[in-house]
């Protein structure tokens, strides 16, 4: 099975930890690439490369502000990830219910001792 291109698939794009770090920083607001690169300890060309990938999958938008290009989060691009992870909600709810039942049984046993 062929792997989806990083530039066209949001899952592949966010598989890279530094891209997730960029998205985390952009949650607080728009920033120029120089600030992102400095904060993440990477080169500006490296940060630009990651931003290009994130823009291509619709997770980051860019706008001109004077001489700067400001990058901002476009969380609408995370919808496929949100929808996919939401499918595991029932699994987690059932797991927590089993854990809660176990803890209640354990408390009951200790009270009876």
ZIKA-V144871 format. One record per run of one state. SS is the DSSP state (A for helix, B for strand, O for the rest). FROM is the first residue (numbers start at 1). LEN is the number of residues. If there is no record, write none. Layout:
<<SS	FROM	LEN> <SS	FROM	LEN>>
This chain:
<<O	1	9> <A	10	6> <O	16	1> <A	17	10> <O	27	4> <B	31	2> <A	33	8> <O	41	3> <A	44	13> <O	57	3> <B	60	6> <O	66	2> <B	68	6> <O	74	1> <A	75	12> <O	87	2> <A	89	24> <O	113	1>>
